[in-house]
Structures are given as structure tokens and as C-alpha cells.
């Protein structure tokens, strides 16, 4: 989660990460975030902080993880049509501004969630749940 301003979004991603069995949540940018949005799941979820996108990219390269950005900009691929790598970092931005140009540039792929209403953004928790579920559809192999 790229956290640059409104810190509530960062906390809301922790719950879906826990629900879908993510190995961790990486918060890029602001060190302070609203833990209330995590609804206590931050006690059970591994949380890592990175000062910058460059730090996250270095971590991803060292650990062999692809970075899949979630943003509805030009060139993005529909999340339901994307073949997720088995090991990856799902990178979310904040509702409204989305990801920074630096984050989008660093991504190995960019996926979007189809939206049909007058608003072209949804909150980070909703986006995280949709995209994490799409990843599970490709990689859970029926394991529980």
C-alpha cells in the first residue's frame, strides 16, 4: 500500500490481507497509519514499512516477487483477465489519486477493476479484497 496522505486507507488493507492469507502487508511512505481501519487484524498480520517505492522495489527484486500495481489508468489489464504470478506483491494506492507515477513505473504489470458508475475509484479495502480474491482464484488450488 502506497501511503502518502490519508492514512485510513493503509489500515483497511490489513483486514483483507489477513482474510486472504497474504504473507504480509508492506506500507510505503508514511510510517504512521490508522490501525483502527485494520480492525485488530494488524495483531496477526506481518507488517513491513518501506520509506520509498525504490525500497519496495529493492525488496521485491531481492525476494523474487513481481510487483502488480492496481490502478485504472491507461494500459491496465482487467483484473479478471490477468494471469497473476504465483508469488507477487499487489500494490494499492489511495482512493482518488491512486498510485504515484513512480509506483506505476516500478510495476511489472498494472491491473484494473472494471467500474461502471460515475465514480472511477473505490476504497483501498474494497480494491484489495477484489484483487486478492482474483489472485486466489488463480492460485488456491482448492487448499483451505
DSSP file (Angstrom, degrees, kcal/mol; ACC not computed):
  #  RESIDUE AA STRUCTURE BP1 BP2  ACC     N-H-->O    O-->H-N    N-H-->O    O-->H-N    TCO  KAPPA ALPHA  PHI   PSI    X-CA   Y-CA   Z-CA
    1    1 A X              0   0    0      0, 0.0    27,-3.0     0, 0.0     2,-0.7   0.000 360.0 360.0 360.0 123.2    0.0    0.0    0.0
    2    2 A X  E     -a   28   0A   0     90,-3.0     2,-0.7    25,-0.2    27,-0.2  -0.782 360.0-168.6 -85.2 116.2    1.4    3.3   -1.0
    3    3 A X  E     +a   29   0A   0     25,-3.4    27,-2.5    -2,-0.7     4,-0.1  -0.880  28.8 141.2-114.0 102.0    0.5    5.7    1.9
    4    4 A X  S    S-     0   0    0     -2,-0.7    -1,-0.2    25,-0.2     3,-0.1   0.713  73.9 -11.3-112.7 -28.6    1.1    9.3    1.1
    5    5 A X  S    S+     0   0    0      1,-0.3     2,-0.5    25,-0.1    -2,-0.1   0.314 115.3  48.3-135.5 -96.6   -1.7   11.3    2.6
    6    6 A X    >   -     0   0    0      1,-0.2     3,-0.7     2,-0.1     4,-0.4  -0.438  62.1-162.6 -63.5 111.2   -4.9   10.0    4.1
    7    7 A X  T 3> S+     0   0    0     -2,-0.5     4,-1.1     1,-0.2    27,-1.0   0.560  72.1  82.4 -80.9  -7.2   -3.7    7.2    6.4
    8    8 A X  H 3> S+     0   0    0      1,-0.2     4,-1.6     2,-0.2    -1,-0.2   0.883  84.5  61.9 -63.7 -36.5   -7.1    5.4    6.9
    9    9 A X  H <> S+     0   0    0     -3,-0.7     4,-0.9     1,-0.2    -1,-0.2   0.882  98.0  56.3 -58.0 -40.6   -6.6    3.5    3.5
   10   10 A X  H >> S+     0   0    0     -4,-0.4     3,-0.9    -3,-0.3     4,-0.6   0.923 107.4  48.3 -59.0 -45.5   -3.5    1.7    4.7
   11   11 A X  H >X S+     0   0    0     -4,-1.1     3,-0.9     1,-0.2     4,-0.6   0.841 104.2  59.6 -64.6 -34.0   -5.2    0.2    7.7
   12   12 A X  H 3X S+     0   0    0     -4,-1.6     4,-0.7     1,-0.2    -1,-0.2   0.692  97.4  60.3 -72.8 -16.3   -8.2   -1.0    5.7
   13   13 A X  H <X S+     0   0    0     -4,-0.9     4,-1.9    -3,-0.9    -1,-0.2   0.735  91.2  69.8 -78.6 -23.2   -5.9   -3.2    3.5
   14   14 A X  H <X S+     0   0    0     -3,-0.9     4,-2.1    -4,-0.6    -1,-0.2   0.887  93.9  54.8 -64.8 -40.3   -4.7   -5.2    6.5
   15   15 A X  H  X S+     0   0    0     -4,-0.6     4,-2.6    22,-0.3    -1,-0.2   0.960 110.8  42.3 -60.7 -55.1   -8.1   -6.9    7.1
   16   16 A X  H  X S+     0   0    0     -4,-0.7     4,-2.5     1,-0.2     6,-0.2   0.876 111.6  57.2 -60.4 -35.5   -8.5   -8.3    3.6
   17   17 A X  H  <>S+     0   0    0     -4,-1.9     5,-2.9     1,-0.2     4,-0.2   0.915 110.8  43.6 -59.8 -41.6   -4.8   -9.3    3.6
   18   18 A X  H ><5S+     0   0    0     -4,-2.1     3,-1.2     3,-0.2    -2,-0.2   0.925 112.7  52.0 -67.6 -44.6   -5.4  -11.4    6.7
   19   19 A X  H 3<5S+     0   0    0     -4,-2.6    -2,-0.2     1,-0.3    -1,-0.2   0.855 114.4  42.2 -61.1 -36.7   -8.6  -12.8    5.3
   20   20 A X  T 3<5S-     0   0    0     -4,-2.5    -1,-0.3    -5,-0.2    -2,-0.2   0.313 115.7-110.9 -98.0   8.9   -7.0  -14.0    2.1
   21   21 A X  T < 5 +     0   0    0     -3,-1.2    -3,-0.2    -4,-0.2    -4,-0.1   0.789  48.4 175.9  74.4  29.4   -3.8  -15.3    3.7
   22   22 A X      < -     0   0    0     -5,-2.9    24,-0.2    -6,-0.2    -1,-0.2  -0.407  34.4-132.1 -64.3 144.1   -1.3  -12.7    2.5
   23   23 A X  S    S-     0   0    0      1,-0.2     2,-0.3    22,-0.1    23,-0.3   0.697  77.4 -22.8 -73.3 -17.0    2.1  -13.3    4.0
   24   24 A X        -     0   0    0     21,-0.1     2,-0.5    -7,-0.1    23,-0.2  -0.977  54.8-116.0-177.3 168.5    2.4   -9.6    4.8
   25   25 A X  E     - b   0  47A   0     21,-2.6    23,-2.9    -2,-0.3     2,-0.6  -0.990  24.1-158.2-120.9 128.1    1.4   -6.1    4.3
   26   26 A X  E     - b   0  48A   0     -2,-0.5     2,-0.6    21,-0.2    23,-0.2  -0.931   3.8-161.7-109.2 122.0    4.0   -3.6    3.0
   27   27 A X  E     - b   0  49A   0     21,-3.0    23,-2.7    -2,-0.6     2,-0.5  -0.917   5.6-160.0-106.8 124.1    3.3    0.1    3.7
   28   28 A X  E     +ab   2  50A   0    -27,-3.0   -25,-3.4    -2,-0.6     2,-0.6  -0.884  58.5   0.3-106.4 128.2    5.3    2.5    1.5
   29   29 A X  E    S+a    3   0A   0     21,-2.5   -25,-0.2    -2,-0.5    -2,-0.1  -0.878 106.0  55.1 108.3-124.2    5.7    6.1    2.6
   30   30 A X        -     0   0    0    -27,-2.5    20,-0.1    -2,-0.6   -27,-0.1  -0.211  59.8-153.3 -55.1 131.4    4.2    7.4    5.8
   31   31 A X  S    S+     0   0    0     18,-0.1     2,-0.4    20,-0.0    -1,-0.2   0.804  77.5  72.0 -76.5 -30.5    5.2    5.4    8.9
   32   32 A X        +     0   0    0      2,-0.0     2,-0.3     3,-0.0    -2,-0.0  -0.714  61.6 165.3 -89.0 135.7    2.1    6.3   10.8
   33   33 A X        -     0   0    0     -2,-0.4     2,-1.0   -23,-0.1   -25,-0.1  -0.976  45.1 -95.0-146.6 159.4   -1.2    4.8    9.7
   34   34 A X    >   -     0   0    0    -27,-1.0     3,-1.1    -2,-0.3     4,-0.3  -0.628  31.0-172.4 -81.2 100.8   -4.6    4.4   11.2
   35   35 A X  G > >S+     0   0    0     -2,-1.0     3,-1.4     1,-0.2     5,-0.6   0.707  76.7  75.8 -67.4 -19.9   -4.7    1.0   12.9
   36   36 A X  G > 5S+     0   0    0      1,-0.3     3,-1.5     2,-0.2    -1,-0.2   0.865  87.7  60.8 -59.2 -34.7   -8.4    1.3   13.6
   37   37 A X  G < 5S+     0   0    0     -3,-1.1   -22,-0.3     1,-0.3    -1,-0.3   0.736  95.7  61.8 -64.4 -21.6   -9.0    0.5    9.9
   38   38 A X  G X 5S-     0   0    0     -3,-1.4     3,-2.0    -4,-0.3    -1,-0.3   0.612  97.3-140.6 -80.0 -12.3   -7.3   -2.9   10.4
   39   39 A X  T < 5 -     0   0    0     -3,-1.5    -3,-0.1    -4,-0.4    -2,-0.1   0.886  67.2 -55.7  51.6  44.4  -10.0   -3.9   12.9
   40   40 A X  T > <S+     0   0    0     -5,-0.6     3,-1.6     1,-0.1    -1,-0.3   0.310 113.6 114.4  75.2  -4.6   -7.3   -5.6   15.1
   41   41 A X  G X>  +     0   0    0     -3,-2.0     3,-1.5     1,-0.3     4,-1.2   0.685  58.8  78.2 -69.4 -14.7   -6.0   -7.9   12.3
   42   42 A X  G 34 S+     0   0    0      1,-0.3    -1,-0.3    -7,-0.2     5,-0.1   0.697  83.8  65.1 -65.7 -15.9   -2.7   -6.0   12.5
   43   43 A X  G <4 S+     0   0    0     -3,-1.6    -1,-0.3     1,-0.2    -2,-0.2   0.730 112.5  32.4 -73.1 -22.4   -2.0   -8.2   15.6
   44   44 A X  T <4 S+     0   0    0     -3,-1.5     2,-0.4    -4,-0.3    -2,-0.2   0.508 106.3  80.4-111.3  -9.2   -2.0  -11.2   13.3
   45   45 A X  S  < S-     0   0    0     -4,-1.2     2,-0.4   -21,-0.0   -21,-0.1  -0.863  79.3-121.3-109.1 133.0   -0.6   -9.9   10.1
   46   46 A X        -     0   0    0     -2,-0.4   -21,-2.6   -23,-0.3     2,-0.5  -0.573  32.6-164.4 -70.2 124.4    3.1   -9.3    9.4
   47   47 A X  E     -b   25   0A   0     -2,-0.4     2,-0.4   -23,-0.2   -21,-0.2  -0.959   8.0-174.0-119.8 129.5    3.5   -5.5    8.6
   48   48 A X  E     -b   26   0A   0    -23,-2.9   -21,-3.0    -2,-0.5     2,-0.4  -0.945  11.8-147.1-121.8 140.4    6.6   -4.1    6.9
   49   49 A X  E     -b   27   0A   0     -2,-0.4     2,-0.4   -23,-0.2   -21,-0.2  -0.898  11.1-173.1-109.9 138.3    7.4   -0.5    6.3
   50   50 A X  E     -b   28   0A   0    -23,-2.7   -21,-2.5    -2,-0.4     3,-0.0  -0.995  20.1-146.1-125.1 134.5    9.4    0.9    3.3
   51   51 A X  S    S+     0   0    0     -2,-0.4     2,-0.3   -23,-0.2    -1,-0.1   0.801  79.3   7.2 -68.7 -28.8   10.4    4.6    3.1
   52   52 A X  S  > S-     0   0    0      1,-0.1     4,-1.8   -24,-0.1     3,-0.2  -0.940  74.6-104.7-149.2 166.0   10.0    4.7   -0.7
   53   53 A X  H  > S+     0   0    0     -2,-0.3     4,-3.0     1,-0.2     5,-0.2   0.882 120.1  60.0 -60.0 -38.6    8.9    2.9   -3.8
   54   54 A X  H  > S+     0   0    0      1,-0.2     4,-2.3     2,-0.2    -1,-0.2   0.891 104.0  49.8 -58.3 -39.3   12.6    2.3   -4.5
   55   55 A X  H  > S+     0   0    0      2,-0.2     4,-2.1     1,-0.2    -1,-0.2   0.901 111.2  48.5 -65.5 -41.1   12.9    0.5   -1.2
   56   56 A X  H  X S+     0   0    0     -4,-1.8     4,-2.8     2,-0.2    -2,-0.2   0.918 111.0  50.7 -64.2 -43.2    9.9   -1.7   -2.0
   57   57 A X  H  X S+     0   0    0     -4,-3.0     4,-2.7     2,-0.2     5,-0.2   0.913 108.9  51.3 -61.2 -43.3   11.3   -2.5   -5.5
   58   58 A X  H  X S+     0   0    0     -4,-2.3     4,-2.4    -5,-0.2    -1,-0.2   0.923 111.3  48.1 -60.5 -43.8   14.6   -3.5   -4.0
   59   59 A X  H  X S+     0   0    0     -4,-2.1     4,-1.8     2,-0.2    -2,-0.2   0.933 111.8  50.1 -60.5 -46.4   12.8   -5.8   -1.6
   60   60 A X  H  X>S+     0   0    0     -4,-2.8     5,-2.7     1,-0.2     4,-0.6   0.910 112.4  46.2 -60.7 -44.0   10.8   -7.3   -4.4
   61   61 A X  H ><5S+     0   0    0     -4,-2.7     3,-0.6     1,-0.2    -1,-0.2   0.898 111.5  51.7 -67.3 -40.3   13.8   -7.9   -6.6
   62   62 A X  H 3<5S+     0   0    0     -4,-2.4    -1,-0.2     1,-0.2    -2,-0.2   0.829 117.3  39.2 -64.0 -32.2   15.8   -9.5   -3.7
   63   63 A X  H 3<5S-     0   0    0     -4,-1.8    -1,-0.2    -5,-0.2    -2,-0.2   0.369 111.6-115.2-103.0   3.6   12.9  -11.9   -2.9
   64   64 A X  T <<5 +     0   0    0     -3,-0.6     2,-0.5    -4,-0.6    -3,-0.2   0.827  63.3 148.0  70.1  32.7   11.9  -12.7   -6.5
   65   65 A X      < -     0   0    0     -5,-2.7    23,-0.2    -6,-0.2    -1,-0.2  -0.870  42.4-137.0-104.8 131.0    8.5  -11.1   -6.2
   66   66 A X  E     -c   88   0B   0     21,-1.4    23,-3.2    -2,-0.5     2,-0.6  -0.521  19.1-129.5 -75.2 150.6    6.7   -9.4   -9.2
   67   67 A X  E     -c   89   0B   0     21,-0.2    41,-2.5    39,-0.2    42,-1.4  -0.927  21.7-171.6-106.3 118.6    5.0   -6.1   -8.5
   68   68 A X  E     -cd  90 109B   0     21,-3.3    23,-2.7    -2,-0.6    42,-0.2  -0.928  12.0-154.8-111.3 108.4    1.4   -6.0   -9.7
   69   69 A X  E     -cd  91 110B   0     40,-2.8    42,-3.0    -2,-0.7     2,-0.6  -0.531   5.4-144.0 -82.5 148.2    0.0   -2.5   -9.4
   70   70 A X  E     +cd  92 111B   0     21,-2.6    23,-0.5    40,-0.2     2,-0.3  -0.942  45.6 125.9-115.8 109.6   -3.7   -1.9   -9.1
   71   71 A X        -     0   0    0     40,-2.4     2,-0.1    -2,-0.6    50,-0.1  -0.962  56.3-132.5-162.2 144.0   -4.8    1.3  -10.9
   72   72 A X        +     0   0    0     -2,-0.3    40,-0.1    48,-0.2     3,-0.1  -0.122  64.4 121.3 -98.0  39.8   -7.4    2.1  -13.5
   73   73 A X  S >  S-     0   0    0      1,-0.2     3,-1.5    38,-0.1    -2,-0.1  -0.241  72.8 -55.4 -91.2-177.7   -5.2    4.1  -15.8
   74   74 A X  T 3  S+     0   0    0      1,-0.2    -1,-0.2    -2,-0.1     3,-0.1  -0.281 121.2  20.9 -59.5 138.9   -4.2    3.7  -19.4
   75   75 A X  T 3  S+     0   0    0      1,-0.3    35,-0.3    -3,-0.1    -1,-0.2   0.430  87.7 138.6  85.1  -1.2   -2.6    0.4  -20.3
   76   76 A X    <   -     0   0    0     -3,-1.5     2,-0.4    33,-0.1    -1,-0.3  -0.422  48.3-129.7 -77.4 156.3   -4.0   -1.5  -17.4
   77   77 A X  E     -e  111   0B   0     33,-2.5    35,-2.5    -3,-0.1     5,-0.1  -0.853  29.3 -99.7-106.6 138.6   -5.4   -5.0  -17.8
   78   78 A X  E >>  -e  112   0B   0     -2,-0.4     3,-2.0    33,-0.2     4,-0.7  -0.357  29.6-132.9 -56.4 128.9   -8.8   -6.1  -16.5
   79   79 A X  G >4 S+     0   0    0     33,-2.8     3,-0.6     1,-0.3    -1,-0.2   0.811 105.1  57.5 -57.1 -32.5   -8.1   -8.0  -13.2
   80   80 A X  G 34 S+     0   0    0     32,-0.3    -1,-0.3     1,-0.2    -2,-0.1   0.641 111.2  42.8 -75.2 -12.6  -10.4  -10.8  -14.3
   81   81 A X  G <4 S+     0   0    0     -3,-2.0     2,-0.3     2,-0.0    -1,-0.2   0.427  91.7 104.9-109.0  -2.0   -8.3  -11.4  -17.4
   82   82 A X    <<  -     0   0    0     -4,-0.7     2,-1.1    -3,-0.6    29,-0.0  -0.617  65.2-138.4 -87.2 137.6   -4.9  -11.1  -15.8
   83   83 A X        -     0   0    0     -2,-0.3    52,-0.1    55,-0.0    -3,-0.1  -0.777  27.4-148.9 -92.1  93.8   -2.7  -14.2  -15.2
   84   84 A X        -     0   0    0     -2,-1.1     2,-0.1    -5,-0.1     4,-0.0  -0.324  14.6-116.4 -64.0 139.4   -1.3  -13.4  -11.7
   85   85 A X        -     0   0    0      1,-0.1     3,-0.1     2,-0.1    -1,-0.1  -0.458  24.3-121.7 -66.5 151.1    2.2  -14.7  -10.9
   86   86 A X  S    S+     0   0    0      1,-0.2     2,-0.6    -2,-0.1    -1,-0.1   0.896 103.4  40.6 -64.2 -38.8    2.0  -17.1   -8.0
   87   87 A X  S    S+     0   0    0    -23,-0.1   -21,-1.4     2,-0.0     2,-0.3  -0.938  85.8 128.1-114.0 114.8    4.4  -15.0   -6.0
   88   88 A X  E     -c   66   0B   0     -2,-0.6     2,-0.5   -23,-0.2   -21,-0.2  -0.980  54.4-117.2-156.9 165.8    3.8  -11.3   -6.2
   89   89 A X  E     -c   67   0B   0    -23,-3.2   -21,-3.3    -2,-0.3     2,-0.7  -0.958  25.1-147.1-106.9 127.7    3.3   -8.0   -4.4
   90   90 A X  E     -c   68   0B   0     -2,-0.5     2,-0.6   -23,-0.2   -21,-0.2  -0.881  16.8-154.7 -95.3 118.6   -0.1   -6.4   -5.0
   91   91 A X  E     -c   69   0B   0    -23,-2.7   -21,-2.6    -2,-0.7     2,-0.3  -0.852  13.2-175.0-106.1 116.2    0.5   -2.7   -4.9
   92   92 A X  E     -c   70   0B   0     -2,-0.6   -90,-3.0   -23,-0.2     2,-0.1  -0.791   7.0-159.8-108.8 149.3   -2.5   -0.5   -4.0
   93   93 A X        -     0   0    0    -23,-0.5     2,-0.3    -2,-0.3     6,-0.2  -0.345  36.0 -75.6-107.0-165.6   -2.8    3.3   -3.9
   94   94 A X  B  >  -F   98   0C   0      4,-1.1     4,-2.5    -2,-0.1    -1,-0.1  -0.679  54.0 -89.4 -97.5 151.4   -5.2    5.5   -2.2
   95   95 A X  T  4 S+     0   0    0     -2,-0.3     2,-1.0     1,-0.2    28,-0.1  -0.320 108.7  11.6 -57.8 134.2   -8.8    6.2   -3.2
   96   96 A X  T  4 S+     0   0    0     26,-0.2    -1,-0.2     1,-0.1    24,-0.0  -0.717 130.9  42.5  99.5 -83.9   -8.9    9.1   -5.6
   97   97 A X  T  4 S-     0   0    0     -2,-1.0    -2,-0.2     1,-0.2    -1,-0.1   0.753  86.9-168.5 -73.3 -21.4   -5.3    9.8   -6.6
   98   98 A X  B  <  -F   94   0C   0     -4,-2.5    -4,-1.1   -96,-0.0    -1,-0.2  -0.378  46.2 -12.9  69.3-149.6   -4.4    6.1   -7.0
   99   99 A X  S    S-     0   0    0     -6,-0.2    -6,-0.1   -29,-0.1     2,-0.1  -0.514  73.0-108.5 -87.1 153.8   -0.7    5.2   -7.3
  100  100 A X     >  -     0   0    0     -2,-0.2     4,-2.3     1,-0.1     3,-0.2  -0.376  31.1-109.9 -72.7 158.4    2.1    7.7   -8.0
  101  101 A X  H  > S+     0   0    0      1,-0.2     4,-2.4     2,-0.2     5,-0.2   0.870 120.8  56.8 -55.8 -36.4    3.8    7.7  -11.4
  102  102 A X  H  > S+     0   0    0      2,-0.2     4,-1.6     1,-0.2    -1,-0.2   0.904 107.2  47.6 -62.3 -41.9    6.9    6.3   -9.7
  103  103 A X  H  > S+     0   0    0     -3,-0.2     4,-1.0     2,-0.2    -2,-0.2   0.916 112.4  48.5 -66.0 -43.5    4.9    3.3   -8.4
  104  104 A X  H  < S+     0   0    0     -4,-2.3     3,-0.5     1,-0.2    -2,-0.2   0.894 110.4  51.8 -64.2 -39.4    3.3    2.7  -11.7
  105  105 A X  H  < S+     0   0    0     -4,-2.4    -1,-0.2     1,-0.2    -2,-0.2   0.851 109.0  51.2 -63.4 -35.4    6.7    2.8  -13.5
  106  106 A X  H  < S+     0   0    0     -4,-1.6    -1,-0.2    -5,-0.2    -2,-0.2   0.675  89.9 103.3 -77.0 -18.5    8.1    0.3  -11.0
  107  107 A X     <  -     0   0    0     -4,-1.0   -39,-0.2    -3,-0.5     3,-0.1  -0.335  62.9-149.7 -72.0 145.8    5.4   -2.2  -11.5
  108  108 A X  S    S+     0   0    0    -41,-2.5     2,-0.3     1,-0.3   -40,-0.2   0.726  86.6   1.8 -79.9 -24.7    5.8   -5.3  -13.6
  109  109 A X  E     -d   68   0B   0    -42,-1.4   -40,-2.8     2,-0.0     2,-0.4  -0.977  64.9-143.0-156.1 157.9    2.1   -5.2  -14.5
  110  110 A X  E     -d   69   0B   0     -2,-0.3   -33,-2.5   -35,-0.3     2,-0.3  -0.994  18.0-172.6-130.0 126.5   -0.9   -2.9  -13.9
  111  111 A X  E     -de  70  77B   0    -42,-3.0   -40,-2.4    -2,-0.4     2,-0.3  -0.833   5.3-156.2-115.5 155.4   -4.4   -4.3  -13.4
  112  112 A X  E     - e   0  78B   0    -35,-2.5   -33,-2.8    -2,-0.3     2,-0.6  -0.925  16.2-129.4-128.9 155.8   -7.7   -2.5  -13.1
  113  113 A X        -     0   0    0     -2,-0.3   -35,-0.1   -35,-0.2     2,-0.1  -0.921  35.8-117.5-101.6 121.4  -11.1   -3.3  -11.6
  114  114 A X        -     0   0    0     -2,-0.6     2,-0.4     2,-0.0   -42,-0.0  -0.354  37.4-176.5 -60.5 133.8  -13.9   -2.6  -14.0
  115  115 A X        -     0   0    0      1,-0.1     5,-0.0     2,-0.1     7,-0.0  -0.995  19.8-179.8-135.9 141.1  -16.2    0.1  -12.8
  116  116 A X        +     0   0    0     -2,-0.4    -1,-0.1     3,-0.0     4,-0.1   0.510  53.2  89.2-120.5  -8.2  -19.4    1.3  -14.4
  117  117 A X  S    S-     0   0    0      2,-0.3    -2,-0.1     1,-0.1     0, 0.0  -0.061  92.7 -92.1 -82.2-172.8  -20.7    4.1  -12.1
  118  118 A X  S    S+     0   0    0      2,-0.0     2,-0.4     0, 0.0    -1,-0.1   0.697 106.9  76.8 -75.6 -19.4  -19.9    7.7  -12.1
  119  119 A X        -     0   0    0      1,-0.1    -2,-0.3     2,-0.0    -3,-0.0  -0.779  63.2-162.0 -94.2 136.0  -17.1    7.3   -9.6
  120  120 A X        +     0   0    0     -2,-0.4     2,-0.3    -4,-0.1   -48,-0.2   0.102  68.6  57.1-105.3  22.5  -13.8    5.9  -11.0
  121  121 A X        -     0   0    0    -26,-0.1     2,-0.3   -50,-0.1   -26,-0.1  -0.995  56.8-164.9-147.3 152.4  -12.3    4.8   -7.7
  122  122 A X        -     0   0    0     -2,-0.3   -26,-0.2     1,-0.1     5,-0.0  -0.900  40.8 -83.2-128.9 162.1  -13.2    2.6   -4.8
  123  123 A X     >  -     0   0    0     -2,-0.3     4,-2.4     1,-0.1     5,-0.2  -0.191  40.5-109.5 -68.1 161.6  -11.6    2.5   -1.4
  124  124 A X  H  > S+     0   0    0      1,-0.2     4,-2.9     2,-0.2     5,-0.2   0.842 115.2  54.9 -61.5 -38.0   -8.5    0.5   -0.8
  125  125 A X  H  > S+     0   0    0      2,-0.2     4,-2.4     1,-0.2    -1,-0.2   0.924 110.8  45.4 -63.7 -43.9  -10.1   -2.2    1.3
  126  126 A X  H  > S+     0   0    0      2,-0.2     4,-2.3     1,-0.2    -2,-0.2   0.931 115.1  47.3 -64.8 -45.3  -12.7   -3.0   -1.4
  127  127 A X  H  X S+     0   0    0     -4,-2.4     4,-2.6     1,-0.2     5,-0.3   0.920 112.1  50.8 -61.6 -43.5  -10.0   -2.9   -4.1
  128  128 A X  H  X S+     0   0    0     -4,-2.9     4,-2.9    -5,-0.2     5,-0.3   0.922 110.3  48.9 -61.3 -44.8   -7.7   -5.2   -2.0
  129  129 A X  H  X S+     0   0    0     -4,-2.4     4,-2.0    -5,-0.2    -1,-0.2   0.921 113.2  46.9 -62.5 -43.9  -10.5   -7.7   -1.4
  130  130 A X  H  X S+     0   0    0     -4,-2.3     4,-1.9     2,-0.2    -2,-0.2   0.945 117.5  41.2 -63.0 -48.7  -11.4   -7.9   -5.1
  131  131 A X  H  X S+     0   0    0     -4,-2.6     4,-2.2     2,-0.2    -2,-0.2   0.888 113.9  51.4 -72.4 -39.0   -7.8   -8.2   -6.4
  132  132 A X  H  X S+     0   0    0     -4,-2.9     4,-2.4    -5,-0.3    -1,-0.2   0.888 110.2  50.6 -64.6 -36.7   -6.7  -10.7   -3.6
  133  133 A X  H  X S+     0   0    0     -4,-2.0     4,-2.4    -5,-0.3    -2,-0.2   0.897 107.9  52.5 -66.5 -38.9   -9.7  -12.8   -4.4
  134  134 A X  H  X S+     0   0    0     -4,-1.9     4,-1.0     2,-0.2    -2,-0.2   0.900 109.4  49.8 -61.9 -39.9   -8.8  -12.8   -8.1
  135  135 A X  H >X S+     0   0    0     -4,-2.2     4,-1.4     1,-0.2     3,-0.7   0.934 109.7  50.9 -63.1 -45.2   -5.3  -13.9   -7.1
  136  136 A X  H 3X S+     0   0    0     -4,-2.4     4,-2.7     1,-0.3     5,-0.3   0.892 102.2  61.0 -60.3 -39.8   -6.7  -16.7   -5.0
  137  137 A X  H 3< S+     0   0    0     -4,-2.4    -1,-0.3     1,-0.2    -2,-0.2   0.841 111.8  39.9 -56.0 -32.5   -8.9  -17.9   -8.0
  138  138 A X  H << S+     0   0    0     -4,-1.0    -1,-0.2    -3,-0.7    -2,-0.2   0.728 130.3  23.0 -87.7 -22.6   -5.7  -18.5   -9.9
  139  139 A X  H  < S+     0   0    0     -4,-1.4    -2,-0.2    -3,-0.3    -3,-0.2   0.446  90.5  88.7-129.7   1.0   -3.5  -20.0   -7.2
  140  140 A X    ><  -     0   0    0     -4,-2.7     3,-2.5    -5,-0.2    -3,-0.1   0.814  61.8-159.8 -76.2 -26.9   -5.5  -21.5   -4.3
  141  141 A X  T 3   -     0   0    0     -5,-0.3     3,-0.1     1,-0.3    -1,-0.1   0.777  68.9 -65.5  54.6  27.0   -5.8  -25.0   -5.9
  142  142 A X  T 3  S+     0   0    0      1,-0.2    -1,-0.3    -5,-0.0     2,-0.1   0.502  95.6 148.5  76.5   2.4   -8.7  -25.7   -3.6
  143  143 A X    <         0   0    0     -3,-2.5    -1,-0.2     1,-0.1    -2,-0.0  -0.422 360.0 360.0 -69.7 144.6   -6.5  -25.5   -0.5
  144  144 A X              0   0    0     -3,-0.1    -1,-0.1    -2,-0.1    -3,-0.0   0.301 360.0 360.0-128.0 360.0   -8.1  -24.3    2.7
